[in-house]
Amino acid sequence: MTMAMPKFGVGASAHRKEDKRLVRGDGAYTADKSVPGQLHGYVLRSPHAAASFTFADLETARQADGVHLVMTASDVAHLGALPVFTGVTQPDGSRIALQLEPVLCDGEVRYVGDAIAFIVADTLAQAQDAAELVMVEWEERPAQTDTATALEDGRPLVWPETGSNRAFRFQLGDRDRTEAAFAGADHVVTLDLVNNRLASNYIEPRACLAEWDGAAEKFTLHVGSQGVHSLRRSLADKVFKLDREAIRVVTGDVGGGFGTKMFLFREYPLAMEAARRLGRPVKWVGDRTEHFMADSHGRDNVVTARMALDAKGRFLAVKVDMRAAMGAYLHQFGPNIPTIGVTMTTGVYDIPAMDVNIEAVYTHTAPVDAYRGAGRPEAAFLIERLVDHCAREIGIDPAELRRRNFIAPDKFPYKTPGGRNYDVGEFDGHMTRALEKADAAGFDERARAARAEGRLRGLGTAVYIEACAFAGSEAAFMELTPDGEIVLRIGTQSNGQGHETAYSQFIADKIGIDFEKIIVRQGDTDELAAGGGTGGSRSIPLGGVSVARAADILVDKIKALAADHLEAAAADIELVDGAARIVGTDRSVDYAALAAAAPSPEARSADADVRQDEATYPNGTHVCEVEIDPATGALEIVRYTVVDDFGMTVNPLLLLGQVHGGIVQGIGQALSEGVVYDADGQLLTASFMDYAMPRAGDLPFFEFETRNVPSTTNALGIKGAGEAGTIGSCPAVINAVIDALDRARGIRDIEMPVTPHKLWQALNG
């Protein structure tokens, strides 16, 4: 006998609960929040990438209409710099020296957008007007913005006192074993790659509203974030040097995060310090240009990769030399992004040895940190481009070369040369299915038809794997209220993924209750002592498991309460439609009555904190088909197919949204997006007029399905899906472009973003 799936339980395509208020305009975004007596802050930023400066006149600005405060570095000298959290150790065993970002620059700026003053006025317009009155004397110097040449002799130095633009070195793998494999190889294939710099471009730019309670000596910071607890730790421990209880951080709705909103940025302590000095709330709202200038960027790696193969096309070893941009300062997790990413260098392949060497460099640019995928997209792009290049160079079909080198299912658990512990995987299975769905067998006929009409077609494949939901846990706290509702408190933070819906499904699966009577609360350090926030696809694999466990505990407590009330055995109680009843009878009691009758809050509440000891490893295959007009360079993605292994699907509808969004971000990097600085350090892509985002009209219908193999490291078999689309799409698109160019002109290399101009030049140059 099979049981019908609950309408809103795990596995159901429940519609997002949160959309009902969001589409009505009832969202609680930071910029929408206003409080009586609030003032407005504005950051004065450097127009130069490398310069020393002094203030010639601050008093005129301080006396301007509506101005309450002008702060410079001397006014915030008691505040600590923005922290960096890294465990990176260099090959010689030394820890890396940290060049930290100050709250305000003191006489030196290192990128366009570096903060030099904070002006607070009655209105934003008055603060902006006052900023125009600040007289600054600048002594500009040459800048270094190019990652590839940052270590060449004679280049301008970001930190002259260190004598080099090198931020740190990092090495991973077995160099001797790798060298031996290359010495005995039948083929050695080399590929140079550039992983272009990106801006996050969430819909909602950053904002904050700071309040100071003088009587309680406590800050309240309202801010769009990916987790309030990590921000509070950084602010309390590193910047203000206060007890954590002296700072409350609150996050409401968030319009996208993509990694960047995890971090502490200067405007938050500036607004807080101004609020403390003035005794009035201070609000700061960033605009899109500030986002491009001053929010951390992503990617920006220059790589040379080499693969050693035997005569049958078996991979023997891989060597990677990477130059990774850090920007002008080390940002909070910035040093960890390339070093964690390269642990995934060998991807889904059984490669016996690897040697990866990273040189991280400073440049006169905005800092670089986590952006959707955080190192794993870079690793997937590297290995999947290299594998395709190997196939072309030695004359083997790319799919066949992959099959020869996949880690076989009987080799799991499998420890990679990068130290990752893969638990399960059936890579050939989802690649074969994806190629079938994409009708790869019929591609040659479609390519001939396109050529007959003067167009070029290409087919590209990428088989990715990522590490996410890293070891750790996320505690869940649940209670049955006297209103008959279930309230869940958890320390993750939705940035648009649909947490209210997904967590409710775990609860609805266990406790028979109206979906709308499940309340999910996140984003307030006063309501929850600790939380891990959202990042690395951890919320559902970690948080969901704890929610499910807490729900099991609460079920037992509700049944115990009902058993006492109904004078029955707990084993004879079932929970249905917001009530507990004796099985097979009409005797029942609703949840509100049970909560009211509970002898203590503990009798109607539960918590769980389920720890996971190893990361999970989502994987899958992306197949992209493109068509290019050689006369104009215009490119169209005509077909896109994905088969993913996410272990277990909580909500197919939410999953589809995550995959679609991720694919588009990868397509954006591949074909249009790219942060560009000129040689003087001026940002050339400071608006959507210059930074080209992907558009819905440029995208095909995505064919998507799952072929799940449950994770053995996660208690529910979940692997995570938030970053996967971005990780698999970028190499699939570029492999398709190269396939088209190689078939037409023998071109096997082109740098991202592959704009129509670049394509036209490649084909007609």
Secondary structure, DSSP 8 states (H G I E B T S, - for coil): ------TTSTTS----TTHHHHTTT----GGG---TT-EEEEEEE-S-SSEEEEEEE-HHHHTSTTEEEEE-GGGGTTS--B------B-TTS-B-----B-SS-SSEE-STT-EEEEEEESSHHHHHHHHHH-EEEEEE------STTTTSTT---SSGGGTSSEEEEEEEE-HHHHHHHHHT-SEEEEEEEEEEEE----SS--EEEEEEETTTTEEEEEE--S-HHHHHHIIIIIIS---GGGEEEE----S--TTGGGS--THHHHHHHHHHHHTS-EEEE--HHHHHHHS-BEEEEEEEEEEEE-TTS-EEEEEEEEEEEEESS--SSTTHHHHHHGGGTTTTB--SEEEEEEEEEE-SS--B---TTTTHHHHHHHHHHHHHHHHHHHT--HHHHHHHHB--GGG-SEE-TTS-EE----HHHHHHHHHHHTTGGGHHHHHHHHHHTT-EEEEEEEEEE--BS-SB---EEEEE-TTS-EEEEES---SSS-HHHHHHHHHHHHS---GGGEEEE-SBTTT-S----S-TT-IIIIIIHHHHHHHHHHHHHHHHHHHHHHTS-GGGEEEETTEEEETTSS-EEEHHHHHHH-SSGGGGEEEE---B-S-B--EEEEEEEEEE-TTT--EEEEEEEEEEE-SS-S-HHHHHHHHHHHHHHHHHHHHT----B-TT--BS--STTTS----GGG---EEEEE-----SSSTT-----TTHHHHHHHHHHHHHHHHHHHHHH------SS--HHHHHHHHH-
